[in-house]
Amino acid sequence: MTVHLQHDHVYERSKMVERIMSNHELVEEELRKAIGCVITKNEHDLLHFHVMGIDGWDRYKNANIKVYDMKDCTWII
């Protein structure tokens, strides 16, 4: 069985750019949100089908996708 993995931006890049362009003082705050996540193709489809208009980790929560932090070795969601 082949599992197709994809890179996902936890906080959508386009929304981050919009916030930075509207207030340049938010650059550092927004850059801290530049987090990548590896997900399956099925999870990617769930994110884009079920959680329109939601940003950040809340997208994963609402799509019932479990997230494990490889750096801290803990479950985030």
C-alpha positions as CSV (number, residue, x, y, z in Angstrom):
1,M,0.0,0.0,0.0
2,T,1.4,3.4,-1.0
3,V,0.7,6.4,1.2
4,H,1.1,9.7,-0.5
5,L,2.4,12.4,1.8
6,Q,2.1,16.1,1.4
7,H,3.5,19.2,3.0
8,D,0.9,21.5,4.6
9,H,1.2,25.0,6.0
10,V,-0.5,25.0,9.4
11,Y,-1.2,28.7,9.1
12,E,-2.1,29.5,5.5
13,R,0.6,31.5,3.8
14,S,-1.9,33.8,2.0
15,K,-3.5,34.8,5.3
16,M,-0.1,35.4,6.9
17,V,0.9,37.6,4.0
18,E,-2.3,39.6,4.2
19,R,-1.8,40.2,7.9
20,I,1.8,41.3,7.4
21,M,0.9,43.6,4.6
22,S,-1.9,45.2,6.6
23,N,0.4,45.7,9.6
24,H,4.2,45.4,9.2
25,E,4.7,45.2,13.0
26,L,3.2,41.7,12.8
27,V,6.2,40.3,10.9
28,E,7.8,38.4,13.8
29,E,4.6,37.2,15.2
30,E,3.5,35.8,11.8
31,L,6.9,34.2,11.0
32,R,6.5,32.2,14.3
33,K,3.4,30.8,12.7
34,A,5.3,29.5,9.6
35,I,5.0,25.9,10.6
36,G,5.0,23.0,8.2
37,C,3.1,19.7,8.8
38,V,3.4,16.4,6.9
39,I,0.0,14.9,6.2
40,T,-1.5,12.2,4.0
41,K,-3.3,13.0,0.8
42,N,-6.6,11.9,2.5
43,E,-5.9,14.3,5.4
44,H,-5.1,17.1,2.9
45,D,-8.5,16.5,1.3
46,L,-10.2,16.6,4.7
47,L,-8.6,19.9,5.6
48,H,-9.7,21.6,2.4
49,F,-13.2,20.1,2.3
50,H,-14.3,20.5,6.0
51,V,-12.5,23.5,7.4
52,M,-12.8,26.4,5.0
53,G,-12.3,29.8,6.8
54,I,-10.5,28.3,9.7
55,D,-6.7,28.8,10.2
56,G,-4.0,27.2,12.3
57,W,-4.2,24.1,14.4
58,D,-8.0,24.6,14.6
59,R,-8.2,23.3,11.0
60,Y,-6.7,20.0,12.1
61,K,-8.9,19.8,15.2
62,N,-12.1,20.4,13.2
63,A,-11.1,17.8,10.6
64,N,-10.3,15.3,13.4
65,I,-6.7,14.9,12.3
66,K,-4.3,13.8,15.1
67,V,-1.0,15.8,15.2
68,Y,2.2,14.6,16.7
69,D,5.1,17.0,17.3
70,M,8.3,15.2,16.3
71,K,10.5,17.9,18.0
72,D,8.8,17.6,21.4
73,C,7.6,14.0,21.1
74,T,4.1,15.0,22.2
75,W,0.6,14.9,20.7
76,I,-0.6,18.4,19.9
77,I,-4.1,17.3,18.9
